[in-house]
């Protein structure tokens, strides 16, 4: 979803309108449009062979045409804001997961985009680091006037948003303002149960009439079958409505 929204991939159908411009139009200037956007990846996507400050200086120099000194000064200010001023000359592998993700967020904000996409930004983090990153994303909406569209399977992460749109099997099943963790968790659990029942009925209906359902063989060291069924995820977009920006 995120990769289609920022046109890293081409959607199969529909339109993506940003500032009145169709991102799917054949004549759209994608490089120019991407200057209005920032991107935060689940796996940080930092250059491990470059220092933290070098990772952040690339965008303002390449996209905004800043001089090296201008980019250097702006990066230091942003690193101070995310609490990593003392890590400017560190290598990415020397940082914790939460610190690396804060660097990735700083990189997404360095060009001052009006729209930031966050693709499972807490997916690789522990609970403490997740809270740290989500708190900073929330602050960037409130203090920097950013609009953030976040995709997540985590009900706690979704609760940081001003609005959560819940998807299942390509369809919108809920649109929640001011989501709460328990509310999101309950909604996802009910949808998972519904999807499981629907999948079970479909499997029985497609089975030949003279064939008995197969009996699942449980491993001896796992008689209850714990962990046999993969969890079904649900996507949530959590944009900050523009009219609520401060």
N, C-alpha and C positions, 0 to 999 in steps of 0.2 A: 504493500500500500504506500508506504513512505517513498520507496524508490520510484513509484509511478508519479506521485505528487510532485517530486522535484525533478522529474524526467530523467532520472538515471536509467529508468526503463520506460518503454512506451506502453501505455494502457491499451487494452484490446478494443475499448469503446468508450464513449462519453467525452466530456470536456473537463479541463482543469483551468479555471479562471483565476488569475492572480493580478490584482490591480487593473481589472478590466481587460486583460490580455489572455488569449487562449494559448496555454502552454503546449497544446497539441497541434497548433496550426503549423503547416509546412514552412511558413516563412518567419516563424518566431525566432527571435535572437536569444537563444538559450544562455550563452555566456553573460549577456547583459541582465537577463532575468535572474540568473543564479546569484548575481551580486546582491540581490534583495533578500537572499535566503541564507540561512545557516544550517548546518547538518551535524547532529551528534549521533555517532554510531555506538552500537552495543559493545564492540570490541575496541573502542577508543580510536583506532585507525591513525595512531601517531607514527611518525617516522622515527624508528628506534635508533637510527644512525645520526640523528640530529638532537641537539640539546633542546630543552623545553622552550627557551626563548627563540630558537631557530624555527621550531615547529609553528610558533605563533606569528613570526615575522613574515612568513611566506605570503599569506593572504593579503595583508595590506600593501605589500610591495608589488605583488603580481596583479591583483585585482583593482587596487585603488591608485596605483602609481606613486605611492609614498616613497620618499627617500629612505635610506637605511636608518638614518638618525630619527626621522619622524616615526617610523615603524617601531624602532627600539623604544622610544619614549612611550608610545601608546601601549605597547605590550607590557612594559613594566607597570604602568598604571592599572592595566586590567589584571595582571597577576597579583597585584596588591589587593585588588577588590575581591578576588577569589581566595585570598589567604595563602598564596603560593609565591610571594615575592622572593622568598629565600630559596626557592627551587628553580630559579631562572636558568642557572647553569648546571642543572642536574640532567642526567639521561633518563628517558622514560622508564627504563627498567629499574631505576633506583626509587621510583615512586610507588606508593600503594595503589590499589585499584581505584579507590575513591579520589585520590589525588590525580591520577591519570585521567579520570573522567572529568574532573574539574578543568584540567588543561584542555581537554577536548571541547568542553562547553565554552571556555574562554576563546578558543579558536573559532567556534561558531559565531561568537558575538563580536569578534574583533573588527569586522567590517560594518558593524551596526546595522544588521539586516532587520527588516520589519517583520520577517517571518522566520521562525526556527523550527526545524523538524528534529525530533528526538526518537530514534528507533531503539526501543527497549534499552533506555539509558542505564537502567539498574539491573539488567539481566545477568551481568557477570559479577555483581557486587554482593557483599554480605549486608545484613540489615542495618548496621551502623553506617556503613559507607553509602548505602542507598538513601537513608534519611538525610545525610549530608548533601548528596547530589540533588535530591528532590527539593530540599530547602533552598538551595541556590537557584534552581530553575524557577521556583515560585518567586523568589526575590527579584529575578531578572524581569519577570512579568510586571511586578509591582513597581520596581524602581527604575527600570530601563525602558519600559513601554514596549517590551517584546510581546509578540504573539507566538505561543509555542503549541505545536501539534505533536503530541506524544502518542506512540503506540506502545501498549504494554499489556501483559497478561496478569499483572499483579494488582489485586484490588486495593492494596494500600497505596501503591503508586498512583492509581487512578483517583484516589481520594484527594490528592494534592491539586487536582484540576478544578477549574470553575465549571466545567461541563464534561460529561463523559458520554460518548456515543458507543454503544455496545454492538458489535457485529457477531454474527454466527452464520457460517456457511454462505457468506456473501450477502447477507441481509441484515438490515438494521433492526434490532429487536428491542432497543431501549435508548432513550435520550434523557439523561439525568442531569439536572442542575445541582451544583453544590454536592457532589457525591460523597458518601461516607464509606469507610472501609467495610463495615458489616453489611451495609446495603449492597455494595458491589460484590462481596463474597457470596451473599445469598443469591443474587441475581445470576452469577456465573454458575453456581452449583445447580440451580434449577434448570438452567439451559443445558448443562452437561448431562443431567439426568434425562432431559427430554431428547437430546441428541442420541444418547445411548439406547433408549427405548425405540426410537425411530429406526436406528441402524439394526437393532435386533429383529424388529418386525420385517424389515426389508430382506434380511438374510433368510428368514423362514419362508417368505413368500416366493423367493427365487429358487428354493430347494425343490427338486423333483418330488412328486407325490409319493413315490414308492421308496424314497430314501429317508432313513431316520437321521435326525440331527446328530452330528459327530459329538462324541464325548471327549471333553478336554482332559488331557492327562496332566495331573498336577505333579510337579516334582516332589520327591519325598521330603526334601528339606524345606519345602514351602507348601504345606498342605492347604493353607488357606488361600493360596493363589495371590498373595499380596504383591502388588507391583506388576501383575501380568498385563493389565490394561493401561495403555498409554493415556495420559491426561489430554483432554481436548482443550485447547486454548481459545480464548475469545479476545478479539482486538478491541481496544478502546482508544478513541481519539480524545484528546483533552485540550482543545484549543481555548484560549482566553478570548471571549467575545470582544471585538474592538471597542464597542461602546462602553465597556466596563474598565478600560485602561485608565490608569491614573499616572 
